[in-house]
Amino acid sequence: MPMVEGYVRADGTKVRRYFRLPAGARKETGLLFMIVVGVWLFGSGPVTAGGESDPNRLPQPQATVVYPIKWPGWDKPVVAPTPTVSYPIVFPSPASGQ
């Protein structure tokens, strides 16, 4: 925020030093302040993160996974494809020129 130093007007009135905000800054600052206060008021309620009735006890993490992990088709494995020929197939490479 720019600080305007004190000065004396042409009619002899002394003006003290003061802050001069840019146009619209007072409204924007007030709106930001109201939003921060609203978030603080509504976001910091007395509710704990587990709904426990005892305020001295912290909530404990709960396991959400079931072991052993079963994947779809775990009991019925898919048959792997078998090659139809027993000899190797050599593909010509463009570098050899064949």
Backbone atoms as SQL, in Angstrom:
CREATE TABLE atoms (id INTEGER PRIMARY KEY, chain TEXT, resi INTEGER, resn TEXT, atom TEXT, x REAL, y REAL, z REAL);
INSERT INTO atoms VALUES
  (1, 'A', 1, 'MET', 'N', 0.846, -1.170, 0.000),
  (2, 'A', 1, 'MET', 'CA', 0.000, 0.000, 0.000),
  (3, 'A', 1, 'MET', 'C', 0.891, 1.232, 0.000),
  (4, 'A', 2, 'PRO', 'N', 0.669, 2.118, -0.940),
  (5, 'A', 2, 'PRO', 'CA', 1.496, 3.320, -0.988),
  (6, 'A', 2, 'PRO', 'C', 1.183, 4.270, 0.156),
  (7, 'A', 3, 'MET', 'N', 2.225, 4.818, 0.697),
  (8, 'A', 3, 'MET', 'CA', 2.091, 5.767, 1.804),
  (9, 'A', 3, 'MET', 'C', 2.277, 7.171, 1.248),
  (10, 'A', 4, 'VAL', 'N', 1.296, 8.022, 1.486),
  (11, 'A', 4, 'VAL', 'CA', 1.384, 9.421, 1.068),
  (12, 'A', 4, 'VAL', 'C', 1.911, 10.203, 2.255),
  (13, 'A', 5, 'GLU', 'N', 3.043, 10.853, 2.061),
  (14, 'A', 5, 'GLU', 'CA', 3.668, 11.615, 3.142),
  (15, 'A', 5, 'GLU', 'C', 2.862, 12.885, 3.421),
  (16, 'A', 6, 'GLY', 'N', 3.016, 13.395, 4.632),
  (17, 'A', 6, 'GLY', 'CA', 2.312, 14.614, 5.010),
  (18, 'A', 6, 'GLY', 'C', 2.788, 15.819, 4.211),
  (19, 'A', 7, 'TYR', 'N', 1.882, 16.764, 3.976),
  (20, 'A', 7, 'TYR', 'CA', 2.219, 17.963, 3.210),
  (21, 'A', 7, 'TYR', 'C', 1.322, 19.115, 3.658),
  (22, 'A', 8, 'VAL', 'N', 1.591, 20.300, 3.141),
  (23, 'A', 8, 'VAL', 'CA', 0.807, 21.500, 3.451),
  (24, 'A', 8, 'VAL', 'C', 0.143, 21.964, 2.164),
  (25, 'A', 9, 'ARG', 'N', -1.182, 22.127, 2.198),
  (26, 'A', 9, 'ARG', 'CA', -1.920, 22.594, 1.026),
  (27, 'A', 9, 'ARG', 'C', -1.646, 24.080, 0.787),
  (28, 'A', 10, 'ALA', 'N', -2.105, 24.548, -0.359),
  (29, 'A', 10, 'ALA', 'CA', -1.876, 25.953, -0.730),
  (30, 'A', 10, 'ALA', 'C', -2.578, 26.918, 0.222),
  (31, 'A', 11, 'ASP', 'N', -3.705, 26.470, 0.826),
  (32, 'A', 11, 'ASP', 'CA', -4.423, 27.355, 1.754),
  (33, 'A', 11, 'ASP', 'C', -3.862, 27.269, 3.170),
  (34, 'A', 12, 'GLY', 'N', -2.781, 26.506, 3.385),
  (35, 'A', 12, 'GLY', 'CA', -2.142, 26.421, 4.688),
  (36, 'A', 12, 'GLY', 'C', -2.589, 25.241, 5.538),
  (37, 'A', 13, 'THR', 'N', -3.519, 24.409, 5.051),
  (38, 'A', 13, 'THR', 'CA', -3.995, 23.246, 5.800),
  (39, 'A', 13, 'THR', 'C', -2.922, 22.169, 5.802),
  (40, 'A', 14, 'LYS', 'N', -2.605, 21.656, 6.997),
  (41, 'A', 14, 'LYS', 'CA', -1.632, 20.572, 7.114),
  (42, 'A', 14, 'LYS', 'C', -2.352, 19.236, 6.922),
  (43, 'A', 15, 'VAL', 'N', -1.807, 18.411, 6.068),
  (44, 'A', 15, 'VAL', 'CA', -2.358, 17.079, 5.809),
  (45, 'A', 15, 'VAL', 'C', -1.381, 16.069, 6.393),
  (46, 'A', 16, 'ARG', 'N', -1.930, 15.178, 7.240),
  (47, 'A', 16, 'ARG', 'CA', -1.079, 14.147, 7.841),
  (48, 'A', 16, 'ARG', 'C', -0.750, 13.050, 6.833),
  (49, 'A', 17, 'ARG', 'N', 0.206, 12.272, 7.164),
  (50, 'A', 17, 'ARG', 'CA', 0.599, 11.139, 6.345),
  (51, 'A', 17, 'ARG', 'C', -0.518, 10.089, 6.384),
  (52, 'A', 18, 'TYR', 'N', -0.818, 9.415, 5.221),
  (53, 'A', 18, 'TYR', 'CA', -1.900, 8.433, 5.165),
  (54, 'A', 18, 'TYR', 'C', -1.623, 7.417, 4.062),
  (55, 'A', 19, 'PHE', 'N', -2.400, 6.323, 4.120),
  (56, 'A', 19, 'PHE', 'CA', -2.331, 5.287, 3.086),
  (57, 'A', 19, 'PHE', 'C', -3.326, 5.620, 1.989),
  (58, 'A', 20, 'ARG', 'N', -2.924, 5.401, 0.749),
  (59, 'A', 20, 'ARG', 'CA', -3.845, 5.601, -0.361),
  (60, 'A', 20, 'ARG', 'C', -3.929, 4.272, -1.112),
  (61, 'A', 21, 'LEU', 'N', -5.110, 3.674, -1.079),
  (62, 'A', 21, 'LEU', 'CA', -5.327, 2.407, -1.763),
  (63, 'A', 21, 'LEU', 'C', -5.723, 2.656, -3.207),
  (64, 'A', 22, 'PRO', 'N', -5.397, 1.746, -4.113),
  (65, 'A', 22, 'PRO', 'CA', -5.843, 1.886, -5.499),
  (66, 'A', 22, 'PRO', 'C', -7.366, 1.805, -5.593),
  (67, 'A', 23, 'ALA', 'N', -7.924, 2.248, -6.709),
  (68, 'A', 23, 'ALA', 'CA', -9.375, 2.236, -6.893),
  (69, 'A', 23, 'ALA', 'C', -9.898, 0.807, -6.828),
  (70, 'A', 24, 'GLY', 'N', -10.922, 0.570, -6.028),
  (71, 'A', 24, 'GLY', 'CA', -11.534, -0.747, -5.898),
  (72, 'A', 24, 'GLY', 'C', -10.862, -1.658, -4.903),
  (73, 'A', 25, 'ALA', 'N', -9.717, -1.275, -4.378),
  (74, 'A', 25, 'ALA', 'CA', -8.984, -2.154, -3.467),
  (75, 'A', 25, 'ALA', 'C', -9.699, -2.288, -2.132),
  (76, 'A', 26, 'ARG', 'N', -10.376, -1.256, -1.684),
  (77, 'A', 26, 'ARG', 'CA', -11.067, -1.332, -0.402),
  (78, 'A', 26, 'ARG', 'C', -12.217, -2.340, -0.480),
  (79, 'A', 27, 'LYS', 'N', -12.959, -2.322, -1.580),
  (80, 'A', 27, 'LYS', 'CA', -14.067, -3.267, -1.754),
  (81, 'A', 27, 'LYS', 'C', -13.543, -4.699, -1.860),
  (82, 'A', 28, 'GLU', 'N', -12.496, -4.894, -2.654),
  (83, 'A', 28, 'GLU', 'CA', -11.935, -6.230, -2.831),
  (84, 'A', 28, 'GLU', 'C', -11.342, -6.758, -1.532),
  (85, 'A', 29, 'THR', 'N', -10.678, -5.901, -0.784),
  (86, 'A', 29, 'THR', 'CA', -10.099, -6.319, 0.492),
  (87, 'A', 29, 'THR', 'C', -11.196, -6.682, 1.480),
  (88, 'A', 30, 'GLY', 'N', -12.260, -5.905, 1.503),
  (89, 'A', 30, 'GLY', 'CA', -13.381, -6.222, 2.390),
  (90, 'A', 30, 'GLY', 'C', -14.045, -7.530, 2.016),
  (91, 'A', 31, 'LEU', 'N', -14.214, -7.772, 0.717),
  (92, 'A', 31, 'LEU', 'CA', -14.810, -9.022, 0.261),
  (93, 'A', 31, 'LEU', 'C', -13.917, -10.209, 0.613),
  (94, 'A', 32, 'LEU', 'N', -12.622, -10.069, 0.410),
  (95, 'A', 32, 'LEU', 'CA', -11.695, -11.137, 0.770),
  (96, 'A', 32, 'LEU', 'C', -11.729, -11.400, 2.271),
  (97, 'A', 33, 'PHE', 'N', -11.784, -10.339, 3.061),
  (98, 'A', 33, 'PHE', 'CA', -11.854, -10.491, 4.510),
  (99, 'A', 33, 'PHE', 'C', -13.120, -11.245, 4.911),
  (100, 'A', 34, 'MET', 'N', -14.250, -10.921, 4.301),
  (101, 'A', 34, 'MET', 'CA', -15.508, -11.601, 4.631),
  (102, 'A', 34, 'MET', 'C', -15.458, -13.082, 4.240),
  (103, 'A', 35, 'ILE', 'N', -14.835, -13.392, 3.116),
  (104, 'A', 35, 'ILE', 'CA', -14.714, -14.791, 2.696),
  (105, 'A', 35, 'ILE', 'C', -13.831, -15.563, 3.668),
  (106, 'A', 36, 'VAL', 'N', -12.714, -14.972, 4.070),
  (107, 'A', 36, 'VAL', 'CA', -11.807, -15.643, 5.013),
  (108, 'A', 36, 'VAL', 'C', -12.497, -15.859, 6.351),
  (109, 'A', 37, 'VAL', 'N', -13.213, -14.861, 6.837),
  (110, 'A', 37, 'VAL', 'CA', -13.928, -15.004, 8.110),
  (111, 'A', 37, 'VAL', 'C', -15.007, -16.073, 7.988),
  (112, 'A', 38, 'GLY', 'N', -15.729, -16.113, 6.865),
  (113, 'A', 38, 'GLY', 'CA', -16.759, -17.134, 6.664),
  (114, 'A', 38, 'GLY', 'C', -16.186, -18.534, 6.641),
  (115, 'A', 39, 'VAL', 'N', -15.072, -18.714, 5.952),
  (116, 'A', 39, 'VAL', 'CA', -14.433, -20.036, 5.918),
  (117, 'A', 39, 'VAL', 'C', -13.942, -20.422, 7.299),
  (118, 'A', 40, 'TRP', 'N', -13.405, -19.459, 8.022),
  (119, 'A', 40, 'TRP', 'CA', -12.914, -19.755, 9.369),
  (120, 'A', 40, 'TRP', 'C', -14.066, -20.125, 10.299),
  (121, 'A', 41, 'LEU', 'N', -15.182, -19.405, 10.215),
  (122, 'A', 41, 'LEU', 'CA', -16.316, -19.687, 11.099),
  (123, 'A', 41, 'LEU', 'C', -16.962, -21.027, 10.785),
  (124, 'A', 42, 'PHE', 'N', -17.210, -21.287, 9.502),
  (125, 'A', 42, 'PHE', 'CA', -17.902, -22.518, 9.139),
  (126, 'A', 42, 'PHE', 'C', -16.964, -23.709, 9.039),
  (127, 'A', 43, 'GLY', 'N', -15.678, -23.485, 8.859),
  (128, 'A', 43, 'GLY', 'CA', -14.739, -24.586, 8.706),
  (129, 'A', 43, 'GLY', 'C', -14.110, -25.054, 9.992),
  (130, 'A', 44, 'SER', 'N', -14.231, -24.297, 11.054),
  (131, 'A', 44, 'SER', 'CA', -13.586, -24.691, 12.308),
  (132, 'A', 44, 'SER', 'C', -14.627, -24.980, 13.378),
  (133, 'A', 45, 'GLY', 'N', -15.578, -25.821, 13.043),
  (134, 'A', 45, 'GLY', 'CA', -16.625, -26.172, 13.992),
  (135, 'A', 45, 'GLY', 'C', -16.136, -27.162, 15.027),
  (136, 'A', 46, 'PRO', 'N', -16.962, -27.477, 16.009),
  (137, 'A', 46, 'PRO', 'CA', -16.557, -28.398, 17.068),
  (138, 'A', 46, 'PRO', 'C', -16.649, -29.867, 16.678),
  (139, 'A', 47, 'VAL', 'N', -16.965, -30.185, 15.438),
  (140, 'A', 47, 'VAL', 'CA', -17.138, -31.563, 15.009),
  (141, 'A', 47, 'VAL', 'C', -15.774, -32.197, 14.804),
  (142, 'A', 48, 'THR', 'N', -15.586, -33.415, 15.341),
  (143, 'A', 48, 'THR', 'CA', -14.331, -34.134, 15.136),
  (144, 'A', 48, 'THR', 'C', -14.449, -34.992, 13.893),
  (145, 'A', 49, 'ALA', 'N', -13.323, -35.482, 13.428),
  (146, 'A', 49, 'ALA', 'CA', -13.285, -36.207, 12.166),
  (147, 'A', 49, 'ALA', 'C', -13.721, -37.648, 12.297),
  (148, 'A', 50, 'GLY', 'N', -14.298, -38.092, 13.301),
  (149, 'A', 50, 'GLY', 'CA', -14.762, -39.455, 13.377),
  (150, 'A', 50, 'GLY', 'C', -16.139, -39.539, 13.984),
  (151, 'A', 51, 'GLY', 'N', -16.635, -38.439, 14.434),
  (152, 'A', 51, 'GLY', 'CA', -17.929, -38.444, 15.074),
  (153, 'A', 51, 'GLY', 'C', -17.884, -39.022, 16.473),
  (154, 'A', 52, 'GLU', 'N', -16.698, -39.176, 17.037),
  (155, 'A', 52, 'GLU', 'CA', -16.569, -39.726, 18.383),
  (156, 'A', 52, 'GLU', 'C', -17.151, -38.764, 19.406),
  (157, 'A', 53, 'SER', 'N', -17.716, -39.307, 20.460),
  (158, 'A', 53, 'SER', 'CA', -18.289, -38.455, 21.497),
  (159, 'A', 53, 'SER', 'C', -17.230, -37.984, 22.487),
  (160, 'A', 54, 'ASP', 'N', -16.122, -38.712, 22.592),
  (161, 'A', 54, 'ASP', 'CA', -15.066, -38.339, 23.527),
  (162, 'A', 54, 'ASP', 'C', -14.091, -37.386, 22.832),
  (163, 'A', 55, 'PRO', 'N', -14.011, -36.114, 23.251),
  (164, 'A', 55, 'PRO', 'CA', -13.126, -35.172, 22.556),
  (165, 'A', 55, 'PRO', 'C', -11.643, -35.431, 22.796),
  (166, 'A', 56, 'ASN', 'N', -11.278, -36.201, 23.814),
  (167, 'A', 56, 'ASN', 'CA', -9.865, -36.466, 24.105),
  (168, 'A', 56, 'ASN', 'C', -9.307, -37.612, 23.271),
  (169, 'A', 57, 'ARG', 'N', -10.159, -38.365, 22.620),
  (170, 'A', 57, 'ARG', 'CA', -9.716, -39.515, 21.843),
  (171, 'A', 57, 'ARG', 'C', -9.644, -39.136, 20.363),
  (172, 'A', 58, 'LEU', 'N', -8.496, -39.379, 19.753),
  (173, 'A', 58, 'LEU', 'CA', -8.318, -39.078, 18.341),
  (174, 'A', 58, 'LEU', 'C', -8.896, -40.204, 17.494),
  (175, 'A', 59, 'PRO', 'N', -9.412, -39.898, 16.312),
  (176, 'A', 59, 'PRO', 'CA', -9.938, -40.955, 15.451),
  (177, 'A', 59, 'PRO', 'C', -8.817, -41.854, 14.944),
  (178, 'A', 60, 'GLN', 'N', -9.087, -43.138, 14.857),
  (179, 'A', 60, 'GLN', 'CA', -8.111, -44.118, 14.399),
  (180, 'A', 60, 'GLN', 'C', -8.414, -44.496, 12.951),
  (181, 'A', 61, 'PRO', 'N', -7.394, -44.756, 12.154),
  (182, 'A', 61, 'PRO', 'CA', -7.640, -45.165, 10.768),
  (183, 'A', 61, 'PRO', 'C', -8.283, -46.547, 10.710),
  (184, 'A', 62, 'GLN', 'N', -9.152, -46.736, 9.750),
  (185, 'A', 62, 'GLN', 'CA', -9.849, -48.003, 9.569),
  (186, 'A', 62, 'GLN', 'C', -9.411, -48.619, 8.242),
  (187, 'A', 63, 'ALA', 'N', -9.210, -49.935, 8.234),
  (188, 'A', 63, 'ALA', 'CA', -8.833, -50.634, 7.010),
  (189, 'A', 63, 'ALA', 'C', -10.053, -50.735, 6.100),
  (190, 'A', 64, 'THR', 'N', -9.872, -50.455, 4.817),
  (191, 'A', 64, 'THR', 'CA', -10.979, -50.535, 3.869),
  (192, 'A', 64, 'THR', 'C', -10.760, -51.617, 2.820),
  (193, 'A', 65, 'VAL', 'N', -9.678, -52.369, 2.918),
  (194, 'A', 65, 'VAL', 'CA', -9.374, -53.390, 1.923),
  (195, 'A', 65, 'VAL', 'C', -9.656, -54.769, 2.511),
  (196, 'A', 66, 'VAL', 'N', -10.017, -55.705, 1.636),
  (197, 'A', 66, 'VAL', 'CA', -10.287, -57.083, 2.051),
  (198, 'A', 66, 'VAL', 'C', -9.191, -57.960, 1.457),
  (199, 'A', 67, 'TYR', 'N', -8.495, -58.696, 2.311),
  (200, 'A', 67, 'TYR', 'CA', -7.431, -59.579, 1.865),
  (201, 'A', 67, 'TYR', 'C', -7.922, -61.003, 1.885),
  (202, 'A', 68, 'PRO', 'N', -7.484, -61.891, 1.029),
  (203, 'A', 68, 'PRO', 'CA', -6.618, -61.664, -0.118),
  (204, 'A', 68, 'PRO', 'C', -7.380, -60.950, -1.241),
  (205, 'A', 69, 'ILE', 'N', -6.654, -60.204, -2.026),
  (206, 'A', 69, 'ILE', 'CA', -7.258, -59.459, -3.128),
  (207, 'A', 69, 'ILE', 'C', -7.563, -60.434, -4.258),
  (208, 'A', 70, 'LYS', 'N', -8.794, -60.412, -4.740),
  (209, 'A', 70, 'LYS', 'CA', -9.224, -61.289, -5.834),
  (210, 'A', 70, 'LYS', 'C', -9.437, -60.445, -7.081),
  (211, 'A', 71, 'TRP', 'N', -8.758, -60.812, -8.161),
  (212, 'A', 71, 'TRP', 'CA', -8.922, -60.119, -9.427),
  (213, 'A', 71, 'TRP', 'C', -9.984, -60.832, -10.250),
  (214, 'A', 72, 'PRO', 'N', -10.633, -60.143, -11.191),
  (215, 'A', 72, 'PRO', 'CA', -11.628, -60.822, -12.038),
  (216, 'A', 72, 'PRO', 'C', -10.966, -61.956, -12.824),
  (217, 'A', 73, 'GLY', 'N', -11.589, -63.105, -12.829),
  (218, 'A', 73, 'GLY', 'CA', -11.054, -64.260, -13.530),
  (219, 'A', 73, 'GLY', 'C', -9.924, -64.949, -12.791),
  (220, 'A', 74, 'TRP', 'N', -9.789, -64.706, -11.491),
  (221, 'A', 74, 'TRP', 'CA', -8.705, -65.295, -10.700),
  (222, 'A', 74, 'TRP', 'C', -8.818, -66.821, -10.669),
  (223, 'A', 75, 'ASP', 'N', -10.041, -67.326, -10.544),
  (224, 'A', 75, 'ASP', 'CA', -10.247, -68.774, -10.423),
  (225, 'A', 75, 'ASP', 'C', -10.173, -69.484, -11.774),
  (226, 'A', 76, 'LYS', 'N', -10.432, -68.772, -12.876),
  (227, 'A', 76, 'LYS', 'CA', -10.416, -69.377, -14.206),
  (228, 'A', 76, 'LYS', 'C', -9.347, -68.694, -15.054),
  (229, 'A', 77, 'PRO', 'N', -8.100, -69.175, -15.028),
  (230, 'A', 77, 'PRO', 'CA', -7.061, -68.530, -15.834),
  (231, 'A', 77, 'PRO', 'C', -7.314, -68.744, -17.328),
  (232, 'A', 78, 'VAL', 'N', -6.921, -67.773, -18.112),
  (233, 'A', 78, 'VAL', 'CA', -7.097, -67.845, -19.563),
  (234, 'A', 78, 'VAL', 'C', -6.009, -68.744, -20.144),
  (235, 'A', 79, 'VAL', 'N', -6.398, -69.560, -21.118),
  (236, 'A', 79, 'VAL', 'CA', -5.448, -70.458, -21.765),
  (237, 'A', 79, 'VAL', 'C', -4.518, -69.629, -22.639),
  (238, 'A', 80, 'ALA', 'N', -3.216, -69.857, -22.482),
  (239, 'A', 80, 'ALA', 'CA', -2.226, -69.122, -23.266),
  (240, 'A', 80, 'ALA', 'C', -2.215, -69.651, -24.695),
  (241, 'A', 81, 'PRO', 'N', -2.059, -68.784, -25.694),
  (242, 'A', 81, 'PRO', 'CA', -2.014, -69.271, -27.080),
  (243, 'A', 81, 'PRO', 'C', -0.734, -70.068, -27.335),
  (244, 'A', 82, 'THR', 'N', -0.853, -71.073, -28.177),
  (245, 'A', 82, 'THR', 'CA', 0.310, -71.900, -28.526),
  (246, 'A', 82, 'THR', 'C', 0.680, -71.615, -29.980),
  (247, 'A', 83, 'PRO', 'N', 1.965, -71.650, -30.307),
  (248, 'A', 83, 'PRO', 'CA', 2.359, -71.388, -31.693),
  (249, 'A', 83, 'PRO', 'C', 1.879, -72.513, -32.614),
  (250, 'A', 84, 'THR', 'N', 1.547, -72.157, -33.859),
  (251, 'A', 84, 'THR', 'CA', 1.046, -73.160, -34.806),
  (252, 'A', 84, 'THR', 'C', 2.171, -73.844, -35.566),
  (253, 'A', 85, 'VAL', 'N', 3.373, -73.257, -35.565),
  (254, 'A', 85, 'VAL', 'CA', 4.512, -73.878, -36.238),
  (255, 'A', 85, 'VAL', 'C', 5.633, -74.050, -35.227),
  (256, 'A', 86, 'SER', 'N', 6.496, -75.047, -35.473),
  (257, 'A', 86, 'SER', 'CA', 7.584, -75.302, -34.539),
  (258, 'A', 86, 'SER', 'C', 8.918, -74.757, -35.039),
  (259, 'A', 87, 'TYR', 'N', 8.977, -74.233, -36.258),
  (260, 'A', 87, 'TYR', 'CA', 10.226, -73.692, -36.781),
  (261, 'A', 87, 'TYR', 'C', 10.215, -72.166, -36.648),
  (262, 'A', 88, 'PRO', 'N', 11.390, -71.569, -36.562),
  (263, 'A', 88, 'PRO', 'CA', 11.420, -70.110, -36.441),
  (264, 'A', 88, 'PRO', 'C', 11.124, -69.429, -37.777),
  (265, 'A', 89, 'ILE', 'N', 10.412, -68.353, -37.733),
  (266, 'A', 89, 'ILE', 'CA', 10.108, -67.566, -38.924),
  (267, 'A', 89, 'ILE', 'C', 11.018, -66.343, -38.892),
  (268, 'A', 90, 'VAL', 'N', 11.818, -66.171, -39.951),
  (269, 'A', 90, 'VAL', 'CA', 12.751, -65.058, -40.028),
  (270, 'A', 90, 'VAL', 'C', 12.142, -64.013, -40.959),
  (271, 'A', 91, 'PHE', 'N', 11.931, -62.834, -40.445),
  (272, 'A', 91, 'PHE', 'CA', 11.397, -61.739, -41.251),
  (273, 'A', 91, 'PHE', 'C', 12.560, -60.934, -41.798),
  (274, 'A', 92, 'PRO', 'N', 12.483, -60.535, -43.063),
  (275, 'A', 92, 'PRO', 'CA', 13.589, -59.739, -43.612),
  (276, 'A', 92, 'PRO', 'C', 13.598, -58.350, -42.987),
  (277, 'A', 93, 'SER', 'N', 14.805, -57.877, -42.704),
  (278, 'A', 93, 'SER', 'CA', 14.919, -56.537, -42.135),
  (279, 'A', 93, 'SER', 'C', 15.246, -55.560, -43.251),
  (280, 'A', 94, 'PRO', 'N', 14.780, -54.320, -43.170),
  (281, 'A', 94, 'PRO', 'CA', 15.068, -53.364, -44.241),
  (282, 'A', 94, 'PRO', 'C', 16.545, -52.994, -44.317),
  (283, 'A', 95, 'ALA', 'N', 17.322, -53.186, -43.264),
  (284, 'A', 95, 'ALA', 'CA', 18.735, -52.823, -43.281),
  (285, 'A', 95, 'ALA', 'C', 19.566, -53.824, -44.082),
  (286, 'A', 96, 'SER', 'N', 19.153, -55.099, -44.106),
  (287, 'A', 96, 'SER', 'CA', 19.959, -56.109, -44.792),
  (288, 'A', 96, 'SER', 'C', 19.688, -56.121, -46.291),
  (289, 'A', 97, 'GLY', 'N', 18.573, -55.587, -46.748),
  (290, 'A', 97, 'GLY', 'CA', 18.283, -55.497, -48.170),
  (291, 'A', 97, 'GLY', 'C', 17.759, -56.777, -48.771),
  (292, 'A', 98, 'GLN', 'N', 17.316, -57.738, -48.016),
  (293, 'A', 98, 'GLN', 'CA', 16.807, -58.999, -48.557),
  (294, 'A', 98, 'GLN', 'C', 15.378, -58.890, -48.982);
